[in-house]
Amino acid sequence: MKKEDIRIAVMLRGHVRTWHYIYPLVFDFYDNLGGTVDYYFCTWDTSNTKGVKETFKGKNLISFQILPHDFEPPARHLKDTDMLGKYYTSMLGPPYMNKMMEPYLDAKEKEMGKFYDVVFDTRPDILPAIKNELTPIFPELNAVVVTGLEVHTNLTIPSHPKSGKKDIAVQDWLMMMKSKEFRKMTTRYDSDNWLYKASEGPGCQIEYREYVTAQELKLCTNDWIQAQMIRPNCFALDWIYRNKADAIQVSAMEWAPLEKEEKIRLCERYGVALSDYTDTHSATCKI
């Protein structure tokens, strides 16, 4: 298929975080992959959304949504003093947001009279880049493509046979698939489709892999995308690195060791909502 004939949907969902810094490079990456690139954006009302919609000027922004984090009572809470919404979790938040964007994707495909050739399921703080000038390869039918696999400790309840053991997890911050497969993966937000009861799962990155299998899809890895979570310390980079994806990606590694006070200072200095980095369990992300 010719590049100009490729139709791409980019589903950006989650906290705004470092979008304001990386969005030009994010657009460069996706816009150079196909002839038609449509963007869908969905975030939480806890994020700083000022000016976000304006960053899409000149782009095909199909939908822009800000969802209430406490839309439904919580299935669990992250802090004893801070009750959060049912879908405001690392496991349910992504598919819930994707489900909210799905009607707009349906309408766009109906308007085009064709399905997208590839759907990217990713986040506003993820900076992708092509590795070593490799040729992009898009997913086949019945496949979910991730950027890599990791080994995590299975966190299921003690009575589960895999509890406490090492298990295979996916890198769940940038996935590729066809439209049909994207719709299948969004169904995991619904409690009728949960593989585990709330708070009893093995961890969202392990559970994502298990859900791919439950949907009778193939889990694949790709070798041409380098995708990195970018942290607020990127804003402090010298201006000469502003358009250098590799330098920005390397800077992300310097976030976790920073003192809590410095992380707070950076967020406040550059207008990043503190809740974007407090409402998470991730040790490499959390303030």
C-alpha distance (Angstrom), angle and dihedral (degrees) to the residues before:
residue distance angle dihedral
M1 . . .
K2 3.79 . .
K3 3.79 116.5 .
E4 3.81 92.3 -121.2
D5 3.82 90.0 57.2
I6 3.81 95.6 53.6
R7 3.83 114.7 108.0
I8 3.82 115.8 -155.7
A9 3.81 132.5 -172.4
V10 3.80 117.6 -162.6
M11 3.81 112.9 -161.3
L12 3.81 108.9 -162.3
R13 3.79 110.6 -171.8
G14 3.78 134.7 163.6
H15 3.80 138.8 39.9
V16 3.81 116.8 -8.0
R17 3.82 92.9 -130.2
T18 3.83 110.1 145.3
W19 3.81 98.5 -3.9
H20 3.81 92.4 116.7
Y21 3.81 90.4 62.0
I22 3.80 102.5 40.7
Y23 3.81 104.1 33.8
P24 3.84 96.9 99.5
L25 3.81 91.0 56.5
V26 3.80 91.7 42.5
F27 3.80 89.8 55.0
D28 3.81 90.8 47.0
F29 3.79 90.6 54.7
Y30 3.81 98.3 49.6
D31 3.81 98.3 34.3
N32 3.81 89.8 57.2
L33 3.80 93.7 54.4
G34 3.78 100.4 66.5
G35 3.78 149.4 4.7
T36 3.82 96.1 -109.2
V37 3.82 119.3 35.9
D38 3.81 118.9 176.7
Y39 3.79 123.6 -172.4
Y40 3.80 128.6 -148.0
F41 3.81 118.5 -172.5
C42 3.81 128.3 -167.3
T43 3.80 126.1 168.4
W44 3.81 142.1 160.4
D45 3.79 126.9 -93.4
T46 3.82 88.2 -123.3
S47 3.83 91.1 69.6
N48 3.79 126.7 84.7
T49 3.81 100.2 -105.0
K50 3.80 96.6 172.8
G51 3.80 109.6 134.1
V52 3.80 95.5 -2.3
K53 3.79 96.5 116.7
E54 3.80 89.7 49.6
T55 3.81 91.0 60.6
F56 3.82 87.8 70.5
K57 3.81 93.7 63.4
G58 3.80 107.7 139.5
K59 3.83 92.6 14.6
N60 3.80 130.4 104.4
L61 3.82 98.2 -102.6
I62 3.80 104.6 177.0
S63 3.80 99.4 176.7
F64 3.80 137.4 5.8
Q65 3.81 118.6 -170.0
I66 3.80 136.7 174.9
L67 3.81 111.6 -163.0
P68 3.83 128.5 -160.3
H69 3.79 109.9 -111.8
D70 3.82 91.4 -146.2
F71 3.82 97.3 47.5
E72 3.82 90.7 132.7
P73 3.82 131.2 18.2
P74 3.80 111.6 -85.0
A75 3.76 123.5 -91.8
R76 3.81 85.9 -152.5
H77 3.80 137.2 -14.8
L78 3.77 131.7 -118.7
K79 3.78 95.8 -149.9
D80 3.79 130.2 29.4
T81 3.80 90.0 -126.7
D82 3.78 99.7 38.7
M83 3.80 117.5 64.2
L84 3.77 110.4 -163.9
G85 3.80 134.5 -167.9
K86 3.78 125.3 -81.1
Y87 3.80 93.4 -111.3
Y88 3.81 96.1 37.7
T89 3.80 91.8 98.4
S90 3.79 136.3 101.4
M91 3.81 91.7 -111.7
L92 3.81 102.1 43.3
G93 3.80 101.7 26.9
P94 3.83 98.1 73.0
P95 3.84 97.4 48.5
Y96 3.82 91.7 40.6
M97 3.80 91.1 54.4
N98 3.79 91.3 44.4
K99 3.80 89.1 51.7
M100 3.81 89.6 53.2
M101 3.81 89.9 52.8
E102 3.79 94.8 43.3
P103 3.86 96.5 85.8
Y104 3.82 89.3 57.2
L105 3.80 90.3 49.0
D106 3.82 89.5 49.3
A107 3.80 91.6 50.9
K108 3.81 92.7 47.7
E109 3.79 93.5 50.3
K110 3.79 89.9 48.1
E111 3.80 89.1 51.5
M112 3.84 91.3 49.1
G113 3.79 92.1 44.7
K114 3.80 87.4 -135.9
F115 3.78 140.1 78.1
Y116 3.79 120.7 -111.6
D117 3.79 112.6 -96.8
V118 3.79 90.6 -136.3
V119 3.80 136.7 7.6
F120 3.81 119.2 -155.7
D121 3.81 113.4 -152.6
T122 3.80 106.0 -161.6
R123 3.83 147.7 125.8
P124 3.81 137.3 -99.0
D125 3.82 92.4 -114.5
I126 3.81 95.7 53.8
L127 3.80 118.9 104.2
P128 3.82 112.5 -162.6
A129 3.78 125.1 -166.4
I130 3.80 135.0 174.0
K131 3.81 113.2 -103.7
N132 3.79 118.2 -126.0
E133 3.80 93.6 -23.0
L134 3.81 90.8 -68.0
T135 3.80 119.7 168.6
P136 3.82 114.0 -101.2
I137 3.80 114.4 -113.2
F138 3.80 117.3 -164.8
P139 3.83 125.7 -148.1
E140 3.77 125.6 -86.4
L141 3.80 124.4 -133.3
N142 3.81 117.2 -69.6
A143 3.79 92.5 19.3
V144 3.80 136.6 116.3
V145 3.80 113.1 -160.0
V146 3.82 121.5 -156.2
T147 3.80 130.8 -178.1
G148 3.80 93.6 -117.6
L149 3.81 150.4 -36.4
E150 3.80 130.3 -103.2
V151 3.81 137.3 -169.2
H152 3.82 113.7 -117.6
T153 3.79 135.0 170.2
N154 3.80 111.1 -102.1
L155 3.80 108.1 -117.7
T156 3.80 101.0 -166.0
I157 3.80 120.4 132.7
P158 3.85 115.1 -69.9
S159 3.82 93.1 -105.2
H160 3.82 91.5 62.1
P161 3.85 113.2 98.0
K162 3.83 92.4 -130.1
S163 3.80 95.8 47.3
G164 3.80 112.7 129.7
K165 3.80 93.3 5.1
K166 3.80 128.8 116.6
D167 3.78 113.8 -93.6
I168 3.80 140.0 175.5
A169 3.82 116.4 -96.0
V170 3.79 131.2 -177.5
Q171 3.77 128.3 -127.6
D172 3.79 93.4 -114.0
W173 3.79 102.1 -173.6
L174 3.83 98.5 88.6
M175 3.80 123.4 24.3
M176 3.82 132.2 168.0
M177 3.79 127.7 -153.1
K178 3.79 144.5 136.4
S179 3.82 121.8 -87.2
K180 3.81 95.5 -98.5
E181 3.78 91.9 50.9
F182 3.81 91.3 46.9
R183 3.79 90.0 55.9
K184 3.81 91.1 48.9
M185 3.80 91.6 53.2
T186 3.80 93.6 49.7
T187 3.81 90.5 61.5
R188 3.80 91.3 76.7
Y189 3.82 90.1 80.5
D190 3.84 89.9 72.8
S191 3.82 114.7 87.9
D192 3.81 89.0 -137.2
N193 3.81 87.2 66.4
W194 3.80 99.9 42.7
L195 3.79 115.6 126.3
Y196 3.81 90.5 -153.6
K197 3.78 138.2 23.7
A198 3.82 116.1 -99.5
S199 3.83 112.2 -71.4
E200 3.82 92.5 8.4
G201 3.80 99.6 87.8
P202 3.82 126.7 111.7
G203 3.82 94.1 -114.8
C204 3.79 127.1 -66.4
Q205 3.82 96.6 -93.6
I206 3.80 92.9 51.9
E207 3.79 92.3 42.3
Y208 3.81 91.0 51.8
R209 3.81 89.2 58.1
E210 3.79 90.7 48.6
Y211 3.80 91.0 49.8
V212 3.81 91.2 53.4
T213 3.81 87.7 56.1
A214 3.81 92.2 45.1
Q215 3.80 88.8 55.7
E216 3.82 89.3 52.0
L217 3.80 91.6 -117.4
K218 3.79 128.8 139.9
L219 3.80 117.8 -112.1
C220 3.80 111.9 -142.0
T221 3.79 136.5 174.8
N222 3.80 125.9 -143.2
D223 3.79 128.9 -143.6
W224 3.81 101.0 -158.7
I225 3.82 104.2 66.1
Q226 3.79 126.0 73.7
A227 3.82 106.0 -167.2
Q228 3.79 121.0 -178.0
M229 3.81 134.0 -179.2
I230 3.80 105.9 -123.0
R231 3.81 118.6 -145.2
P232 3.84 130.5 -153.8
N233 3.81 93.8 -98.8
C234 3.82 85.7 77.0
F235 3.82 88.6 77.1
A236 3.81 88.5 66.5
L237 3.82 94.0 56.7
D238 3.80 118.0 118.7
W239 3.82 111.2 -93.9
I240 3.82 92.1 -113.5
Y241 3.81 88.6 71.1
R242 3.81 94.1 51.2
N243 3.80 93.6 104.6
K244 3.79 98.7 32.4
A245 3.79 109.0 101.6
D246 3.81 93.7 -171.3
A247 3.82 93.3 54.5
I248 3.81 91.7 47.2
Q249 3.80 91.2 48.8
V250 3.81 91.4 50.6
S251 3.81 90.8 50.9
A252 3.80 89.8 60.8
M253 3.80 89.5 69.8
E254 3.81 89.7 63.2
W255 3.83 94.3 62.3
A256 3.81 102.5 76.4
P257 3.86 97.0 57.2
L258 3.82 93.1 50.4
E259 3.79 118.3 110.5
K260 3.80 115.9 -103.8
E261 3.81 91.7 -114.5
E262 3.81 91.4 55.0
K263 3.80 92.0 49.4
I264 3.79 90.2 51.8
R265 3.80 91.0 47.5
L266 3.80 91.9 52.6
C267 3.79 93.3 48.7
E268 3.79 92.8 48.5
R269 3.80 92.6 43.8
Y270 3.80 93.7 53.0
G271 3.79 100.9 35.1
V272 3.80 99.2 -107.4
A273 3.81 114.1 149.6
L274 3.80 110.3 -113.9
S275 3.80 90.0 -140.0
D276 3.81 88.0 66.1
Y277 3.81 86.7 70.6
T278 3.80 103.1 27.9
D279 3.81 99.2 51.9
T280 3.80 93.8 67.5
H281 3.80 139.3 83.4
S282 3.81 94.3 -147.7
A283 3.80 109.3 121.4
T284 3.82 92.3 -156.3
C285 3.80 91.9 51.2
K286 3.79 108.5 31.7
I287 3.80 127.0 103.0
